[in-house]
Amino acid sequence: MTEEKFMLDIIGKKWFYFLFSALIIVPGIFSLVKYGLRLSIDFTGGTLLEIQNLNIKNQNDINKIKNIFTQNKIEVSSVSKSGTSSYIFRTKQMSREQNTIVEKAIDKEFGQTQELRFESVGPTISRELAQNAILAVIFASIAIVLYIAWSFRGVPAPYTSYKFGICAVAALLHDVLVVVGIFSLFGHFFQVEVDSLFVTAILTVIGFSVHDTIVVFDRIRENLVKMPGVKFAQVVNESILQTLARSLSTSLTVLFTLLALLLFGGETIKWFIVALLVGIASGTYSSIFNASPLLVIWEEKK
């Protein structure tokens, strides 16, 4: 076997790719079990107040503002900087009246303060959001298995279409675990919170991951007809190589666009973009190096 063929033997190195995926996923799973996700008020209920004041300059000033909240019996769960002179305070649920009192006290201490945002979410709504987010991921996974099983029903015997669907879902679950695990680490070390936009990012990643996987699987189905008698692993490897350039080109186009949004977009969508970047990069990898090799292992065991 020449060096070039060895380098292009993706299926032959499948265990290396699985190990690489495990090295990324395992720390995230550990973080999820130990720390969980840092949930925003979208899921926990509470109030988000974003203010701007040029006189707030250091941590000592932030502590003074936190004391103002405490004096008014309002618990502050987190504080984060959102701009040059603007800050986001996340608190237990407070009324508009309480907010007015707090802002007047901040005005008295630091001068004119501008309110940029005030959002309040009740515990009932936040519980419904969390339940709907989980149901959305479960429903999407089941629908994908059924759709791929139906679409690939023409795959030649002795191969079965449902295996294609299950392997595609395994790849998208890999991507979900990568994104969720990384954001669990972000939440623990950098106080990054996940909100309803994060759920949108996860569902987008699922769709993109499946799209990429189907491109490879469709070529496998075509080559099974064109290459009768050839070992399944060889057919899959050839199919991956034939679609590799297309998969990478599509993904890089999206990643460059997201990178531009991350650099020039606002603070509000920053972590939404980061979730998409991580998920789409993972989806490209899993479609090529996880989904297809997993299909090969399943067929070889049979």
C-alpha positions in Angstrom: 0.0 0.0 0.0 1.4 3.3 -1.0 1.8 6.2 1.5 -1.0 8.2 -0.4 -3.4 5.3 -0.1 -2.6 4.9 3.5 -3.2 8.6 4.2 -6.6 8.3 2.5 -7.7 5.1 4.3 -10.2 6.9 6.6 -12.1 3.7 7.5 -8.9 1.9 8.3 -8.2 4.6 11.0 -11.7 4.6 12.4 -10.6 3.8 16.0 -8.3 6.8 16.0 -11.2 9.1 15.0 -13.4 7.5 17.7 -10.6 8.1 20.3 -10.3 11.7 19.2 -14.1 12.2 19.6 -13.9 10.6 23.1 -11.1 13.0 24.2 -13.4 15.9 23.3 -16.7 14.5 24.6 -15.6 12.9 27.9 -14.4 16.1 29.6 -17.7 17.7 28.6 -19.7 14.9 30.0 -17.7 15.0 33.2 -18.4 18.7 33.5 -22.1 18.1 32.8 -22.4 15.6 35.6 -20.4 17.6 38.1 -21.4 21.2 37.2 -24.3 21.0 34.8 -25.2 23.9 32.6 -25.3 27.5 33.8 -28.9 28.3 32.9 -30.1 31.8 32.1 -33.4 33.3 33.4 -35.1 31.8 30.3 -34.9 28.4 32.1 -34.7 29.3 35.8 -37.0 32.3 35.9 -35.9 35.7 37.2 -35.0 39.2 35.9 -32.3 40.5 33.6 -31.4 44.2 33.9 -28.8 45.8 31.5 -27.6 49.3 32.4 -25.1 51.7 31.0 -23.1 54.2 33.1 -19.7 55.7 32.3 -18.9 56.0 36.0 -19.0 52.3 36.7 -15.3 51.4 36.1 -14.1 48.5 38.4 -15.2 45.6 40.5 -15.5 47.8 43.6 -18.2 49.8 41.7 -20.0 46.5 40.8 -19.9 45.5 44.4 -21.5 48.8 45.4 -24.4 48.2 42.9 -24.8 44.6 44.2 -25.2 46.0 47.7 -27.9 48.3 46.4 -29.8 45.2 45.2 -29.2 43.4 48.5 -30.5 46.4 50.5 -33.7 46.2 48.6 -33.9 42.4 49.3 -33.1 41.4 45.7 -30.7 38.5 45.2 -28.1 39.0 42.3 -27.2 35.7 40.7 -24.6 37.0 38.2 -23.1 40.1 36.7 -21.4 40.3 33.3 -20.0 43.1 31.1 -21.9 43.6 27.9 -20.1 46.6 26.5 -17.6 49.4 27.2 -19.6 50.8 30.0 -22.7 48.5 30.2 -23.4 45.6 32.5 -26.0 42.9 32.7 -27.4 42.0 36.2 -29.3 38.7 36.5 -31.4 38.6 39.7 -34.3 36.7 41.2 -37.6 38.0 39.9 -38.3 41.6 40.7 -41.1 44.0 39.9 -41.0 47.2 37.9 -41.4 49.1 41.1 -38.4 47.4 42.7 -36.4 48.1 39.5 -37.3 51.8 39.6 -36.1 52.0 43.2 -32.8 50.3 42.4 -32.1 52.5 39.4 -32.8 55.6 41.4 -30.3 54.4 44.0 -27.7 53.7 41.3 -28.3 57.2 39.8 -27.7 58.7 43.2 -24.4 56.8 43.7 -23.0 57.0 40.1 -24.9 59.7 38.3 -27.2 59.3 35.3 -27.8 55.6 34.4 -29.4 54.4 31.2 -31.5 51.3 31.2 -30.8 49.3 28.1 -32.9 46.2 28.8 -35.3 44.9 31.4 -36.6 41.3 31.0 -38.5 39.2 33.5 -39.5 35.6 33.2 -41.7 33.7 35.6 -40.9 30.1 36.8 -43.8 28.6 35.0 -42.8 29.9 31.6 -39.1 28.9 32.2 -40.2 25.3 33.1 -42.2 25.1 29.9 -39.3 26.3 27.9 -37.0 23.7 29.4 -39.5 20.9 28.7 -40.1 22.0 25.1 -36.4 22.2 24.4 -35.9 18.6 25.5 -39.0 17.5 23.6 -37.8 19.3 20.4 -34.4 17.4 20.4 -36.1 14.0 21.0 -38.8 14.6 18.3 -36.1 15.8 15.8 -34.0 12.7 16.5 -37.0 10.3 16.0 -38.1 12.1 12.9 -34.6 11.9 11.4 -34.4 8.1 11.9 -37.8 7.6 10.3 -37.1 9.9 7.4 -33.7 8.4 6.6 -35.0 4.8 6.9 -37.7 5.7 4.4 -35.4 7.6 2.0 -32.8 4.8 2.0 -35.4 2.0 1.6 -33.9 1.2 -1.8 -30.5 0.3 -0.4 -29.5 -3.1 -1.9 -29.6 -6.2 0.3 -28.2 -7.4 2.6 -27.9 -3.8 4.0 -30.9 -2.2 5.8 -32.0 1.4 5.7 -32.7 1.8 9.4 -29.0 1.4 10.2 -28.2 4.4 8.1 -30.8 6.4 10.1 -29.5 5.3 13.5 -25.9 6.0 12.6 -26.9 9.5 11.4 -28.6 10.1 14.8 -25.6 8.8 16.6 -23.5 11.4 14.8 -25.8 14.2 15.6 -25.9 13.2 19.3 -22.1 13.3 19.2 -22.4 16.9 18.0 -25.0 17.8 20.7 -22.8 16.3 23.4 -19.8 18.3 22.1 -21.6 21.6 22.1 -23.4 21.0 25.5 -20.3 19.7 27.1 -18.2 22.7 26.0 -20.8 25.1 27.2 -20.9 23.3 30.5 -17.1 24.0 30.8 -17.7 27.6 29.7 -20.4 28.0 32.3 -18.1 26.7 35.1 -15.0 28.6 34.2 -16.3 31.7 32.4 -19.8 32.0 33.8 -21.4 31.6 30.3 -25.1 31.0 30.5 -27.3 29.1 28.1 -30.7 30.6 27.0 -33.4 29.9 24.5 -31.0 31.0 21.7 -28.8 28.1 22.7 -31.6 25.7 22.0 -32.0 27.2 18.6 -28.3 26.7 18.0 -28.6 23.0 19.0 -31.5 22.4 16.6 -29.6 24.2 13.8 -26.5 22.0 14.5 -28.7 18.9 14.4 -30.1 19.9 11.0 -26.7 20.7 9.6 -25.1 17.5 10.9 -27.8 15.3 9.3 -27.5 17.2 6.0 -23.8 16.5 5.9 -24.2 12.9 6.9 -26.9 12.3 4.3 -24.6 13.5 1.5 -22.1 10.8 2.4 -24.7 8.1 3.0 -26.4 8.8 -0.3 -23.1 8.3 -2.1 -22.6 5.1 -0.2 -26.0 3.9 -1.4 -25.1 4.7 -5.0 -21.7 3.0 -4.8 -23.2 -0.2 -3.3 -25.1 -0.6 -6.6 -22.1 0.5 -8.8 -19.5 -1.6 -6.9 -21.1 -5.1 -6.4 -18.8 -7.6 -4.7 -16.5 -4.9 -3.2 -16.1 -5.0 0.6 -18.4 -2.7 2.4 -15.6 -0.9 4.2 -13.9 -0.1 0.9 -17.2 1.2 -0.7 -17.7 3.5 2.3 -14.1 4.7 2.2 -14.4 5.5 -1.5 -17.7 7.3 -0.9 -16.2 9.5 1.8 -13.4 10.5 -0.4 -15.7 11.3 -3.3 -17.8 13.7 -1.1 -15.0 15.0 1.1 -14.3 18.2 -1.0 -18.0 19.0 -1.1 -18.5 18.6 2.6 -15.5 20.7 3.5 -16.4 23.4 1.1 -20.0 23.7 2.4 -18.9 23.7 6.0 -16.0 26.2 5.5 -18.4 28.6 3.8 -20.7 28.6 6.8 -17.9 28.8 9.3 -16.4 31.8 7.6 -19.7 33.6 7.7 -20.2 32.7 11.4 -16.7 33.9 12.2 -17.4 37.3 10.6 -20.6 37.5 12.7 -18.6 36.6 15.8 -16.1 39.3 15.1 -18.5 42.1 14.1 -21.8 41.1 15.7 -23.2 42.3 18.9 -22.6 40.9 22.4 -26.2 39.6 22.5 -25.6 36.9 19.9 -22.0 36.2 20.7 -22.5 32.8 22.5 -25.2 31.8 20.0 -22.6 32.2 17.3 -20.0 30.3 19.3 -22.4 27.4 19.8 -23.1 27.3 16.0 -19.3 27.4 15.2 -18.5 24.5 17.6 -21.6 22.5 16.5 -21.1 22.9 12.7 -17.3 22.1 13.0 -18.2 19.0 15.0 -21.0 18.1 12.6 -18.6 18.2 9.6 -16.1 16.0 11.6 -18.7 13.5 12.8 -20.4 13.1 9.4 -17.1 12.0 7.8 -15.2 10.4 10.6 -17.9 9.0 13.0 -21.2 8.2 11.2 -19.8 6.2 8.3 -17.2 4.3 10.3 -19.9 3.4 12.8 -22.0 2.0 9.9 -19.0 -0.1 8.8 -18.5 -1.5 12.3 -22.2 -2.4 12.5 -22.2 -4.2 9.1 -18.9 -6.0 9.8 -20.3 -7.4 13.1 -23.2 -8.8 11.1 
